Amino acid sequence: MSAVQSISNEIKSYHWFVKLMLVLVIVGFISAIIRFVFGLGATTNLTDRYPWGLWVSFDIVTAVPLAAGAFTLGAIVHCFNIKKLEPLVRPAIVTGFLGYSLVCVGLLVDLGMPHKGWHVLFYWNLHSPMFEVAMCVFAYTTVLFIEFLSPVAEKFGWKFSLRVLRWFELPLVIAAASISTLHQSSLGTFFLIAVDKLHNLWYNPLLPLLFFMSAICAGMCIIILEAISCHKWMGQPNEDELLATLVKILPWTIGAYIIVRILSMVFLGGRPVFDNPVMTGLFAVEMGVGFILPFIMFFRMSTQNHVRFMGRAASLLIFGVVMNRFNVSMFGMMDPNEIYFPSMIESLVTIGIIAAHILLFVVIARHFPIFEHHTETEEEYPLPAYSRS
């Protein structure tokens, strides 16, 4: 059988939704080619007033916290020694690796001179938060790639490589958590520069801390949705018992975020906040629907010891984080006299990136053992002493 026939048969074996994702990826790829051929000015609605549009607001500022499940769960399992959540780690690592890889793709599409993107590795601007984020994203993507190599080594029977990867498992987890802490918060540091541009509802000195805290919440909620979807659509085991542990953690993290957010507005703002009805409405939707409501839902689930509505609560929290990132990076800085709307090319590229994430996850999950953790025995591939509980 030829390679073309094998690929064709492989595609036919997938669900129609996966085939739709493939079509959207192709459309997004063609749109990206058009962007590179004709340039940003001809294919986007970006201007000097709005140099950062959809590609930055979603593909970078929003996608980074949505890919935070890998470092969050890695820290919970390995640093806080909650070993029973280990079956959720590998899918989270794949999600994080794909998320950060596609963030890099989105960044290259958005750059005015993408062929000079490598300059950041050699021409260092140590005073720029953009430099710090770029270096940390590059480093963290590399760490996630190394962590992803474990199921690859199992798939192809690379025993020595698997032994080496297990030895460096804990150092990689620590590195991932450290690097993510830096760049998740530095994304918020970007917008501290916009003192008179970002609306007072979102501008305050604790913006880096708030970005980091909300990323932790989003990461755990992505893991919940991922596990539910894999059980429903890919025939994987029901992980409700494991997810119940995350449900018990989430009220504390969401509650801490809400408290810090409100206190920072009250004591650190120093300027009027509810002076614009549109901005007030966006803030009310973000906080009410996206944080307070899921906090109540997770709190009730944790106290009543059931996880019936955890998928809905996780979806609402993710909506809140997405809304927050858009409010900070786009809506909160909009000029009412000049409204920005993304062009068709911008929208298609972003849709293509989202579809690519889903498609690649399904393909990887189908061909690599990401739902099994350490299928080898302890005698064959012993952990180093510092990793044993």
N, C-alpha and C positions, 0 to 999 in steps of 0.2 A: 504493500500500500504506500502511495506517495505521501510526502509531507503535506501537500495541499489537501489530499483526501483525509488525512488524519486530523488536520485542523478543522476541516469542514464537519467531520463526524463529531468532533469535540464540541463545536459550537451548537450543533443540532441537539446535543444531549442536555443542554442547559435550559432552564426555565425561561419563559418569554420575557420576564422582567430583566434577566441578565442580558438577553439579546438586545433589549431596548437600551440598556446601559452601554453596550458596545456601539450602537448607532450614535448615541449622544457623545461618546468619546471621539468617534470619527468626526462628527460635526464640530466638536470643540477643537480638535487638532487642525482641521481645515481653517477654522476661524483664527487660530493662533498663527497659521502660516500667512493668512491675509494681513494680520496685524504686523508681522515682520516685513512683509513685502511693501505695504503702503505706509507704514509708520503709525505712531500713536495719534498724531493730529488728525489723520484722515479716517481712522477706524474707531476712535473713542470720543467721548464727550469730556475728556479731561482738558482743563484750562489752567492758566496761571493762578486763577482763583481757587480751582479745585484740582491740584496736581495729584492728589490721592483720591481715587474713586473706589469702585466696587472691588477691584483686584486687591487693593490694600485692605479695605474694610473687611472683606470676607475671606479672601484667599490667604491672607497673612494674619491680620489682627484677630480674626474670629477663628480661623482654622487651627491656630497654634493652641489655644486653650482647649479646643474640642479634641485635640490629640494628646491631652495631658493624662489620659488614663494609664499609660505605660509607666511613667515615673511615679504616679500616685499609688497604683497597685503594687508596683515593685517595692516602694518604701513600706507599704502596709504589710506585705508578706515577709520581706527579708529583714527590714530594719526593726519593725515592731513584732516580728516573729508570729504573725497570724498565718500559719502554714496551711490551714485548711482552704485558703483562697488561691492556692497555687494553680489549680486547673484554669483559673481565669487569666493567668499572667500572660501566657503565650498569645492568645487572641488579642489582648491589650497591646502587646509589643508589636504585633503585625499592624494593628490599627494605628499606633503611634508612628511606626516606621513609614507606612504609606502616607499618613497625614503630613509628616514633616517633609517627606520627599516631594509631595505635591505642593507644599508651601514653597519649596525651592523653585518648582516649575512655575508657579504663579508669580513669584518674584522676578524670575527671568523674563516672563512675558511683559511684566509691568515696567521693567527698567528701560529707560530711554536709550541706553547703550549697553545691551546685555552682553556684548562681546568683551566688555571691560569688567564684567562682574567678578572676575578672578582677582582684580586689583585689591579687594578688601583683605585678601590673605597676605599681601606683601606690603601694602602702603597703609600703615596703621594710623588711625586717628583715635588716640586713647581717650579723648574728651567727648566722644560722640556715643550716645546710647544706641544709635544705629549700628555702629561698629561692634558694640558688645553683643547685640542681638544677632547680628550676622555671624559672628564667630561662634556664639553658643548654639545657634541653630545648626550650623555646619558640624560642630563637635557632637551635638546630641544626635543628629541624624546618623553620624558615624557610629556612635555607641549603639543606637537601635539596630543598625545594620549588623553589627557584631552579635548582638543578642539574638537577632533573627536567624543567625547562622546555625543555631542549635538544632531546630527542626530540619534544616537543610542537611546538616551532617547526619542526622538520624535517617533521613530519607535515602541517602546514598551510601550509608554504612561507613562513614568516615570516623572510625573509632578513636583514632589518636586526636583528631580535631575536636571531637566531642569531649574527650577527656580534658583538653586544654580549655575549652569554652566553659566547662563546669568549674574548673579551677578559678577562672576569672569572673564567675557569676556575681558574687557579692561586690567586688570592686566596681564592676560595671553598673550595678544597681546604685551604689553610692555616687558614682560619677554622674549617672543620669539624673538623680535627684538634685545634686548640687548644680549641675548645668541648667536644669529646668527652672530651678528657683531663681537663677540669675536672669534668664531671658524672659520668663513669664512676667516678672516684675518690671523688667526694662521696657517691655511693650507699653506699660503705663507711663514710664518716664518720658517716652516720646512726647506725650501730650501735655506735659508740664511746661513745655516751651510755649504753648498756645495760651498765654496768660489772659489776653484780652479777646481771644477768638473762640475758645471753648466755653460753652455756657456754664454758669456757676453751679448748676445742678450736678455737673459731672467733674468740674475742675476742683481739685483739692490736693494738698501735699501728700495724702496717703494713697493716691491713685496707683502707684506701683504695688503697694501691699494689697489693695483691693483687687487688682488684676490677678495677682498670685492666688489669693484666697478663692476667687470665683473660678479660676482654672482648676483647682483641686476639686471643687464641687462638680464642675462640668465633666472632669475626667471620670469620676465615679459614676455619674449618670450615663455617660457614653458606654461604660462597661455593662451597666444594667440593660440598656437597650440592645447592645450587641449580643449579650447572652440570651435575651428573650427572642431576638430575631433569629439567631442561630438554632435555637430549639424549635421555633415555629416553622422556619423555611428550609433549614438544612438538616433536620432530623437529629440534632445533637441532644444530649441528655438535658433534662430540666435542672437548672442550677438555682432554683428558688431558695433552697436551703443555704447556699453560699451567698446569694445576693442579699439574704436577710441580714447578714453581717454588715454589708454596706448600708442597708437601710437604717441600721442602728447608729452608724457613724454620721450619716448625712445630716440629721437634724442639728448636730453640734457644729459642723462646718458651715452649714447654711445660716444657722443662728448667729454664729460668730461674725460672718460676713455682714449680715443685716445690721447688727449692733455697731460694728466698726463703720459701716457706711453712713448710718444715721448720725452717730456721734461726730464723725468727720465733717458732715454737712453743718451741724449745729455749732461746733466749737472752732472749726478751722476755716470755714468759708469766709465769713466776714463781709459778705456782699449779698444783696437780695437774690433769692433763688426762684421764687414762684412769681416771676414778673412777666412770663410769657406763657399764654394758655396752651400753645402747641407743645412747647417743651415740657410744661407741667403734665400734659396728657401723656407724652411719651415716657416720662419718668414714672407716672402712676401705673402705666401698663407694665413697664419693665419690673418695677419693684413689687407691685401687687400680684400680677399674674405670674411673673417669672421667678420670684424669690419667696415672697410671703406665703402664697398659696401652696407651692410644693413643700415649703418648710412645715406647714400645718399638716399636709398629707403624710410626709415622711415621719413626723413626730407621732401622729396617730398610729401609723403602721408599726413603729418601733415599740410603742407602749402596749399595743394590742396584739403584738407578736403575729402579724400576718402581712403578706406582701401582695395583696390582691391588686392594688392600683399602683404598684411601683413603676410600671412602664409609663403610665400617664404622668405621674409626678416627675419622673426623670425627663420626660419630653418637655414639660413646662419649665423645668429648671434650665434645660438646654436652650429653650426659647428665650429665657431671661438673660442668659449669658450672651447669646447672639444679639439680642436687643441692646444690651449694655454696650457691646463692642461697636455696634453701629451708631448708637447715640453718642459715644465718645469720639469715634473716628470720622463720622459723617454728619448725622443729623444735628448734633450739638454745635457744629461749626458752620451750618448752612446760612448763607445770606438770603433773606427773604426776597431780595431783588434779583437774585440769580440762582435759581434752583438747579441742582445737578441731577440728571437722570442718566444711568448707564446706557450706552449704546447697545445695539443688537450684538455686535462682535464681543463686547465686554461680557454681556450676559451669557452668550453661548460658550465662551471660554470657561467661565466659572461653572456653568452646568456640566461641561465636559470634565472638569477637574473633579467635581463631586461624583460624577458617574464613574470616572476612572478609579476612584477610591473604592467604591462598592464592587466594581467589576474585578479589580485585582485582589481584593479580600476574598471574594468567592472562589476565584481561580486558585489562590494560595491555599485556602482552606480545603479545597478539593484534592490537592496534590501533595500537601505537606502535613505532617502530624502536629498541627498547632493546637489541637484539642486534647492532646496527651502531654503530660509533663513527665520528663525523664523516664521514658519507657525502658531504658536500660536499668539493670540492677545496681544496687549500691556496691556490690562486690566487684562488678566489672568496671565501673567508673566512680570510684570513691570521691566524695567531696573533700575539699581541704578542711583542716581542723577548725579554721575560723568560721566555716559555714555550717558546722554541725550544731544542732541544738542540744 
